[in-house]
Amino acid sequence: MTQPKEKPRNIIWIFGDQHRSQALSCHGDPNIHTPNIDRMAHEGVDCRGCVSGFPLCCPARGTLLTGRYPHHAVAGHEEPLDPTLPTIADPFNNAGYHTAYFGKWHLDGFHERTGRSAMHIIPPERRGRFQQWEGYENNNSQWDCWIHGGEGGNAFHEKLEGYETDALTDRMLYYLDERLSSNEDGQPFFSVLSVQPPHDPYVAPEQWMKNHSHANVKLRDNVPPIPRIVEQARTEVAGYAAMVENLDFHVGRIMQKLEEYDAVKDTVILFFSDHGDQLGSHGHFRKHSPYEESTRVPLIIWGGTPMYGARRGTNYEPVSLVDLAQTSLGICGIEAPDSMEGHDYSWLWDKKQSRPDDAPDSAYLQVVNPTGHGNSMDRPYRGIVTADGWKYVCLEGQPWMLFNLNEDPLELANHAQRPETGAIRAKLNKRLQKWIDDTGDSFILPEVK
């Protein structure tokens, strides 16, 4: 065991799919009430600068598990994760942890045009070497969710009872009971709960759906007043809000379970998402675009005690999903493997650490291989979001977006082709080129002087 003393023993990841950062009551969404996640943000660290570097399920998940940029892990939709790549489970396993994964995987490269991915069985050797794995490749039917796991004589494939988030949380809680009921010297654990909601279709149990109606939805001010877009956005936001509130309820159940066992002091939860959802903003739906609703995701770090140096507060550091593996290992004092390319942001949580001199000044945005889906971008792009509030995005050979997020968080004024912003455009173009070079990426930027 390589874990040093005076560090939290356990790490839990909880994340939904397509949950944008704006969709929390503590982040100002008037349609949503999320008391449990709000509590986490108040008592822990609310990282409002976090982005999904490639806002699409498969690339984002490959990045999360490997700590590698998409062009070195999973570069597009329904592309498989190389099973020989180290995942976050490996260093935790080597440090004596028990590792477990529950829920959506979406890293086995299954093509849905060949059949329903919920019925696809992922071989044990392609499950990231988690010691316990109960999941599925992909599923867009939250009331008809199938999971599988085990191997050999212990293999199973079964339909979950009821709504997906409810049932998967039950499995996580059963796991926590098993792990936390052991004695004080019990084995530490790293566990992951990955649920499909609030990904479309936008439906939740009636208990939550009844609180939201098409007529009462308040849309973001960057949803264009085009009747068909407004109509779709209102319908989708109502169901989306219900799904987020259902997820919040289950986050509260997990927090309560830790409190029942007096385990909060020994456990840190990272709550986040793989990417966001446009929900009509800028006339777009779903994900994949570089707009804030698609790229900005929640990241809340909660748990531990002041004895371990637990910090609280809000920050806007440019964290990316590529950093979460190393950050989780850093919180536990475990060395990350050399294969990981992100940065360790455990100093955001640990007040015993100060901001490193080499902390990134920006986060890298990519779409490497476009999906071609109707609601997605059909061209590759690269971009950056800076710590001082600029977003700059390029298509190949062409500046595309330039927003000052400090004065324009809704991204209404695009300065990419304005002469008066030429100096900042040139500066950001140079910084973006450095990201491309430093990460071993390949992309043709425009010539900007």
C-alpha positions in Angstrom: 0.0 0.0 0.0 1.4 3.4 -1.1 -1.2 5.6 0.5 0.4 7.9 3.1 -1.1 8.7 6.5 -3.4 11.7 7.1 -5.1 11.3 3.7 -8.7 10.4 3.0 -9.2 6.7 2.6 -11.9 6.6 0.0 -12.9 8.3 -3.3 -16.3 8.3 -4.9 -17.1 9.6 -8.4 -20.7 10.5 -9.2 -21.6 11.7 -12.6 -24.5 12.0 -14.9 -24.5 12.3 -18.7 -25.2 15.6 -20.4 -25.5 17.6 -17.1 -24.4 21.1 -17.9 -22.9 23.2 -15.1 -25.6 25.8 -15.4 -28.3 23.3 -14.4 -28.0 23.5 -10.6 -29.9 25.8 -8.3 -26.6 26.9 -6.7 -25.5 28.0 -10.2 -28.6 30.0 -10.8 -30.9 27.8 -12.7 -34.5 28.9 -11.9 -36.1 25.7 -13.1 -34.2 23.4 -10.8 -33.9 22.7 -7.1 -30.8 20.7 -6.1 -30.5 21.0 -2.3 -28.0 18.1 -1.9 -25.6 19.2 -4.6 -26.0 22.8 -3.4 -25.0 21.6 0.1 -21.9 19.9 -1.4 -21.0 23.1 -3.2 -21.4 25.1 0.0 -19.5 22.7 2.3 -16.9 21.7 -0.3 -15.1 23.1 -3.3 -17.2 24.4 -6.2 -15.0 24.4 -9.3 -16.9 26.6 -11.7 -14.1 26.7 -14.3 -14.4 23.0 -15.1 -14.9 22.0 -18.8 -15.3 18.9 -20.8 -12.4 19.1 -23.2 -14.3 17.1 -25.9 -18.0 17.4 -25.2 -19.2 14.0 -26.4 -19.8 10.8 -24.4 -17.1 8.4 -25.6 -14.2 10.8 -25.9 -15.0 12.4 -22.6 -15.2 9.1 -20.8 -12.0 7.8 -22.4 -10.3 11.0 -21.0 -11.8 10.6 -17.6 -10.6 7.0 -17.1 -7.2 7.4 -18.6 -6.2 10.9 -17.8 -5.2 11.3 -21.5 -6.3 13.7 -24.2 -8.9 12.4 -26.6 -6.5 12.1 -29.5 -4.5 9.7 -27.3 -7.4 7.8 -25.9 -10.8 7.8 -27.6 -11.0 10.3 -30.5 -14.6 10.0 -31.6 -18.1 8.6 -31.1 -18.4 4.8 -30.7 -14.6 4.3 -30.9 -13.2 1.8 -28.5 -10.8 2.4 -25.6 -7.6 0.5 -26.1 -7.7 -2.1 -23.3 -3.9 -1.9 -22.8 -4.0 1.8 -21.8 -3.7 2.2 -18.0 -6.9 3.5 -16.4 -7.5 5.2 -13.0 -8.3 1.8 -11.6 -4.7 0.6 -12.0 -2.9 2.9 -9.6 -5.8 2.5 -7.1 -5.5 -1.3 -7.4 -1.8 -1.1 -6.9 -2.2 1.1 -3.8 -4.4 -1.6 -2.2 -7.7 -0.1 -2.9 -10.9 -2.0 -3.9 -12.2 -0.5 -7.1 -15.8 -0.6 -8.4 -17.7 0.8 -11.3 -21.5 1.0 -11.7 -23.4 2.2 -14.7 -22.8 3.6 -18.2 -19.4 2.7 -19.8 -19.7 3.7 -23.5 -16.1 2.8 -24.3 -16.3 -0.6 -26.1 -16.8 0.8 -29.6 -20.2 -0.8 -30.1 -22.0 0.7 -33.1 -25.7 1.2 -32.4 -26.7 0.8 -36.0 -25.8 -2.9 -35.6 -28.2 -3.4 -32.7 -29.2 -2.2 -29.3 -26.1 -1.4 -27.3 -27.9 -2.2 -24.0 -27.7 -5.9 -25.0 -24.0 -5.7 -25.8 -21.8 -7.6 -23.3 -18.5 -6.0 -22.7 -15.8 -8.6 -22.1 -14.1 -8.5 -18.7 -10.7 -7.6 -20.2 -12.2 -4.4 -21.6 -13.7 -3.1 -18.3 -10.8 -1.0 -17.3 -9.6 -3.5 -14.6 -12.1 -2.5 -12.0 -12.3 -5.3 -9.5 -16.1 -5.0 -9.4 -17.9 -3.9 -12.6 -21.6 -3.7 -13.1 -22.5 -1.7 -16.1 -23.6 -1.4 -19.7 -22.2 0.1 -22.9 -25.0 2.6 -23.7 -28.7 2.9 -23.1 -31.2 5.6 -24.1 -34.2 4.1 -22.3 -34.0 4.8 -18.6 -37.0 2.6 -17.8 -35.5 -0.4 -19.7 -31.9 -0.5 -18.5 -29.9 -3.7 -18.6 -26.5 -4.3 -16.8 -24.0 -7.1 -16.8 -20.9 -8.0 -15.0 -18.9 -10.8 -13.5 -17.2 -13.5 -15.6 -17.2 -17.2 -16.0 -19.7 -18.9 -13.7 -20.4 -15.6 -12.0 -21.3 -13.7 -15.1 -24.8 -12.0 -15.2 -26.9 -9.9 -17.5 -30.1 -8.6 -16.0 -32.7 -5.8 -16.3 -32.8 -3.2 -13.6 -36.1 -2.8 -11.8 -37.6 0.7 -12.3 -35.8 3.9 -13.3 -32.1 3.7 -14.0 -30.8 6.3 -11.6 -32.9 4.8 -8.8 -31.7 1.3 -9.4 -28.0 2.0 -10.0 -27.9 4.1 -6.8 -29.4 1.2 -4.9 -26.5 -0.9 -6.1 -23.9 1.7 -5.1 -25.5 2.0 -1.6 -25.4 -1.8 -1.2 -21.7 -1.6 -2.1 -21.1 1.2 0.4 -22.8 -0.9 3.1 -20.4 -3.7 2.3 -17.3 -1.6 2.3 -18.1 0.7 5.2 -19.4 -1.9 7.6 -15.9 -3.4 7.8 -13.6 -2.4 10.7 -11.5 0.7 11.1 -8.6 -0.9 9.2 -10.8 -2.1 6.3 -9.7 -1.8 2.7 -10.1 1.7 1.2 -12.1 2.0 -2.0 -12.5 4.0 -5.2 -16.0 3.6 -6.6 -17.8 5.2 -9.6 -21.5 5.8 -10.1 -22.1 6.7 -13.8 -25.8 7.2 -14.8 -27.3 8.1 -18.1 -29.8 10.8 -16.9 -30.1 13.7 -17.5 -29.3 12.5 -21.1 -32.2 12.5 -23.4 -34.9 11.2 -23.6 -36.0 13.7 -21.0 -38.1 11.6 -18.7 -38.0 11.0 -14.9 -40.3 9.3 -12.4 -43.6 11.1 -11.9 -42.6 12.3 -8.4 -40.2 14.7 -10.2 -41.9 15.2 -13.5 -45.1 16.6 -11.9 -43.1 19.6 -10.6 -42.2 20.8 -14.1 -44.4 21.9 -17.0 -43.7 23.2 -20.5 -45.5 26.5 -19.6 -43.4 27.3 -16.5 -40.0 26.8 -17.9 -37.7 29.8 -18.0 -35.2 29.5 -20.9 -31.8 30.9 -20.9 -31.6 34.3 -22.6 -29.4 33.0 -25.4 -32.2 30.7 -26.8 -33.3 32.5 -30.0 -37.0 33.4 -30.2 -37.7 31.0 -33.1 -41.0 29.2 -32.3 -39.9 25.7 -33.2 -36.7 26.1 -31.1 -38.5 27.6 -28.2 -41.2 24.9 -28.3 -38.6 22.1 -28.3 -36.5 23.7 -25.7 -39.4 24.2 -23.3 -40.4 20.6 -23.6 -36.9 19.3 -23.1 -35.9 21.6 -20.2 -39.0 20.5 -18.2 -38.0 16.8 -18.4 -34.3 17.6 -18.0 -35.0 19.6 -14.8 -36.9 16.6 -13.4 -34.0 14.3 -14.2 -31.5 16.5 -12.5 -33.6 16.8 -9.4 -34.0 13.0 -9.3 -30.2 12.7 -9.5 -29.8 15.2 -6.7 -32.0 13.1 -4.5 -29.8 10.1 -5.0 -26.6 12.2 -4.4 -28.3 13.0 -1.0 -28.8 9.3 -0.3 -25.1 8.6 -0.9 -24.1 11.5 1.4 -26.5 10.2 4.0 -25.0 6.8 3.8 -21.5 8.2 4.4 -22.9 10.1 7.4 -24.5 7.0 8.8 -21.1 5.3 9.0 -19.3 8.5 10.1 -17.3 8.0 6.9 -17.4 11.6 5.5 -14.1 12.4 7.2 -12.5 9.5 5.4 -14.2 9.9 2.0 -14.1 12.5 -0.8 -16.8 12.7 -3.5 -16.2 14.2 -6.9 -19.5 15.2 -8.5 -19.3 16.1 -12.2 -20.5 15.3 -15.7 -19.1 14.1 -19.0 -20.4 17.1 -20.9 -23.3 19.5 -21.0 -26.5 20.0 -23.1 -27.4 23.0 -25.3 -31.2 22.7 -24.7 -31.9 25.4 -27.3 -29.1 27.9 -26.5 -27.8 29.5 -29.7 -30.4 27.4 -31.5 -28.5 24.2 -30.8 -29.5 21.0 -29.0 -27.5 18.2 -27.3 -23.7 18.5 -27.1 -20.5 18.6 -29.2 -20.4 22.4 -29.7 -17.9 24.7 -28.0 -20.6 26.8 -26.4 -20.7 27.1 -22.6 -23.9 25.0 -22.3 -22.1 22.1 -24.0 -18.6 22.4 -22.6 -19.0 23.8 -19.0 -19.7 21.0 -16.5 -20.1 20.9 -12.7 -17.2 19.8 -10.6 -17.8 19.8 -6.8 -15.3 18.2 -4.4 -16.9 17.3 -1.0 -15.8 15.4 2.0 -12.8 14.9 4.2 -12.1 17.0 7.3 -9.9 19.9 8.2 -7.6 17.3 9.7 -6.8 16.3 6.2 -6.7 20.0 5.0 -10.1 20.0 3.4 -10.8 23.4 1.8 -14.1 25.0 0.9 -15.1 27.7 -1.4 -15.6 28.6 -5.1 -12.9 28.9 -7.7 -12.7 29.4 -11.5 -9.5 27.5 -12.2 -9.5 26.1 -15.8 -9.9 22.4 -14.8 -10.7 19.8 -17.5 -11.9 16.3 -17.3 -8.4 15.1 -18.3 -7.3 16.3 -14.9 -9.8 14.4 -12.7 -7.9 11.1 -12.6 -4.7 12.7 -11.4 -6.6 15.0 -9.0 -8.4 12.0 -7.4 -5.1 10.2 -7.0 -3.5 13.3 -5.6 -6.2 13.7 -3.0 -5.2 10.3 -1.7 -1.5 10.8 -2.0 -1.1 8.2 -4.7 1.4 8.8 -7.6 -0.2 8.9 -11.0 1.2 6.7 -13.8 3.4 8.4 -16.4 0.7 7.7 -19.0 -1.6 10.3 -17.6 -1.3 13.7 -19.4 -3.5 15.9 -17.2 -2.7 18.0 -14.1 -3.2 17.3 -10.5 -5.6 19.8 -9.1 -5.8 18.2 -5.6 -4.5 21.6 -4.3 -7.9 23.0 -4.9 -9.3 20.7 -2.2 -6.2 20.5 0.1 -5.5 23.8 1.8 -2.2 22.5 2.9 -1.1 22.9 -0.7 -0.6 26.2 -2.5 -1.3 26.9 -6.2 1.6 25.4 -8.2 3.7 27.8 -10.3 3.0 25.6 -13.3 -0.7 25.4 -12.9 -2.4 25.8 -16.3 -3.5 29.2 -17.4 -6.2 27.7 -19.7 -8.1 24.5 -20.6 -7.9 22.8 -24.0 -11.1 22.2 -26.2 -11.2 19.7 -29.0 -13.4 17.9 -31.4 -11.1 15.5 -33.1 -13.5 13.2 -35.1 -17.0 14.8 -35.5 -20.0 12.5 -35.1 -22.1 13.7 -38.0 -25.2 13.5 -35.9 -27.8 16.0 -36.8 -27.5 18.0 -33.5 -23.6 17.9 -33.5 -20.8 19.8 -35.2 -19.8 18.3 -38.6 -16.2 19.8 -38.6 -13.3 19.4 -36.2 -12.3 22.3 -34.0 -9.7 23.3 -31.4 -10.0 26.0 -28.7 -9.1 27.2 -25.3 -10.8 28.7 -22.3 -8.5 30.9 -20.2 -8.3 31.5 -16.5 -8.9 35.2 -17.2 -12.2 34.6 -19.0 -11.5 34.4 -22.7 -12.7 31.6 -25.0 -11.1 31.2 -28.4 -12.1 28.5 -30.9 -10.8 27.7 -34.5 -12.0 25.6 -37.3 -9.1 24.4 -39.5 -7.3 27.5 -40.8 -10.1 29.9 -39.6 -10.9 31.8 -36.4 -14.4 30.9 -35.4 -15.3 32.1 -31.9 -13.9 34.7 -29.6 -15.9 35.5 -26.4 -15.1 37.5 -23.4 -16.9 35.4 -20.8 -16.4 37.9 -18.0 -18.7 40.4 -19.7 -20.6 38.0 -21.9 -21.3 34.7 -20.2 -24.1 34.0 -22.6 -21.7 34.2 -25.6 -23.8 36.7 -27.5 -21.0 38.9 -29.0 -18.5 37.0 -31.1 -15.3 39.0 -31.7 -13.4 36.4 -33.8 -13.2 38.6 -36.9 -13.1 42.1 -35.4 -10.0 44.1 -36.0 -10.2 45.8 -32.6 -9.7 42.4 -30.9 -6.7 41.5 -33.1 -4.2 41.7 -30.3 -6.0 39.3 -28.0 -6.9 37.0 -30.9 -3.2 36.8 -31.8 -2.2 36.1 -28.2 -4.8 33.3 -27.9 -4.0 31.8 -31.2 -0.4 31.5 -30.1 -1.5 29.9 -26.8 -3.7 27.5 -28.6 -0.8 26.5 -30.9 1.2 25.7 -27.7 -1.6 23.4 -26.5 -1.6 21.6 -29.8 2.2 21.2 -29.7 2.4 20.3 -26.0 -0.2 17.6 -26.3 1.1 16.1 -29.5 -2.0 17.0 -31.3 -2.2 18.0 -35.0 -4.4 20.8 -36.3 -3.9 23.6 -38.7 -4.5 27.0 -37.0 -5.0 30.2 -39.0 -2.2 32.6 -39.4 -3.0 35.4 -37.0 -0.7 38.4 -36.5 
